[in-house]
Amino acid sequence: MVKYDAIIIGSGQGGNPLAKKLAAAGWKTALIEKKWIGGTCLNTGCTPTKTLIASGRIAYLVNRSADFGIYTTDWSVDIEAVIRRKNAHVLQARESSAKSLLETQNLDVHFGTAVFTGQKEIMLGRDDGSSGTIRAEHIFINTGTSPVIPPIPGLSSVNFLTSDTILDLMEVPTHLAIIGGSYIALEFGQFYRRLGGEVTIVEASDRFLGKEDEDIAAAIKKILEEDGIRILTGAKVAGVSPQGDAIGLDLGTKKITASHLLVATGRLPETAALNVTGTGVAVDERGFIKVNDRLETDVPGIYAIGDVKGGPQFTHVSYNDHLIVYKNLFENGNESIAARPQLYCMFTDPELGRVGLTESEARAKGFRIKLATMSASHIARAWENDETRGLLKAIIDADTGKILGAAMLSENGGELMTMLQLAMMGGITYDVLRDTMFAHPTFAESLNNLFAHLDK
């Protein structure tokens, strides 16, 4: 048995920086990765999808270049070149991350599987066929999630895609049907629509983007439908079947046929194979590891960070998790996830940047609120760029003037959201932003106009 001070299971965006910091602090550290260094973000999430979306953006601009006085002819999509570009970005990011880890002193990187055989003991099955037991008083679980495969009758009879496998699809679907109306579904749907494919999104809920305020959800739906994407809400898939070379979806009241099917119905944690319950670590009914506000499990010394613990599944959350754990262990910190703001981006085009409370959440919490809303067409720079689709919305505490939350649906919406996040962090009230001088013409100066009419 090999003893370590710390074992990290999973090489994700929380596990990697934590491993390097623990090693630098003098802890003998082991990092176990069963597949690829970098986890979901580098390999099947942020890096590949945003690289693909960038190619889709170019196709979109070329297709409407005449709007800008630029005329193009005979352009086409080389999907294999698009995928090769994506693969090159992923490989570069993965190899850079791996090199950094492998060169870290006091850190052993093991490629293989991990199974708990005791509360602080792990059976390590290495890729080379060898195995052994390792132990540590501090264990950090960062194993992430994998796509949910729903129990739809007939689904196993067709070659469906997931958010992982669609990344290597070497053709543009003539008609892509997507089960699920998540952010993943919308990003992939708009990407393939821009490459020339027909796209139908099948959402079981009657509400489109139910986590967003209705006005924001409606604005996103309008944009996607303008792009030619068909969105079916309240549509439950009763069954799937092969239809020759195509795939049939039975929606009860209607049937559709598609060339390709993407299942985007959420993700579940990678915990079953770990035997975490055998250690006394508690999980919820879906297998997500239960943690307290300091990311500690029921077992002292065992932590869960990143997507595997449930809650918002975003890279920035996982990275922040590692900071909380490290500061509490080494800097006498009292860090907690309790007051951490909710923030994320959806990288449709235009993109949605969200931070803090929605209007409905603020009302449910009993705040007296004022709403600042403005069409993205009133942003001077957006108008000059001919990118005027979208809606800006901020929720203001009527008693203090402080910003409670915002949804920035526009070109550079994520950057606008971040400006309001900083204002929220600093307690800056809306009227200060309203009257601040921003450079013209920037997207930032749209905050002047967004807040200009609140008191009129």
Secondary structure as UniProt FT lines:
FT   STRAND          2..9
FT   TURN            13..14
FT   HELIX           15..24
FT   TURN            25..26
FT   STRAND          29..33
FT   TURN            37..38
FT   HELIX           39..43
FT   HELIX           46..63
FT   HELIX           65..68
FT   HELIX           79..102
FT   TURN            105..106
FT   STRAND          107..118
FT   TURN            119..120
FT   STRAND          121..126
FT   TURN            127..128
FT   STRAND          131..141
FT   STRAND          145..147
FT   TURN            153..154
FT   HELIX           155..157
FT   TURN            163..164
FT   HELIX           165..168
FT   STRAND          175..179
FT   HELIX           183..194
FT   TURN            195..196
FT   STRAND          198..202
FT   TURN            208..211
FT   HELIX           214..226
FT   TURN            227..228
FT   STRAND          230..232
FT   STRAND          239..243
FT   TURN            244..245
FT   STRAND          246..250
FT   STRAND          255..258
FT   STRAND          260..263
FT   STRAND          267..269
FT   HELIX           272..274
FT   HELIX           276..279
FT   TURN            285..286
FT   TURN            293..294
FT   TURN            300..301
FT   STRAND          302..304
FT   HELIX           306..309
FT   HELIX           315..330
FT   TURN            338..339
FT   STRAND          343..346
FT   STRAND          351..356
FT   HELIX           359..364
FT   TURN            365..366
FT   STRAND          369..375
FT   HELIX           376..378
FT   HELIX           380..385
FT   STRAND          391..397
FT   TURN            398..400
FT   STRAND          402..410
FT   TURN            411..412
FT   HELIX           413..426
FT   HELIX           430..435
FT   TURN            440..441
FT   TURN            444..445
FT   HELIX           446..450
FT   TURN            451..455
//
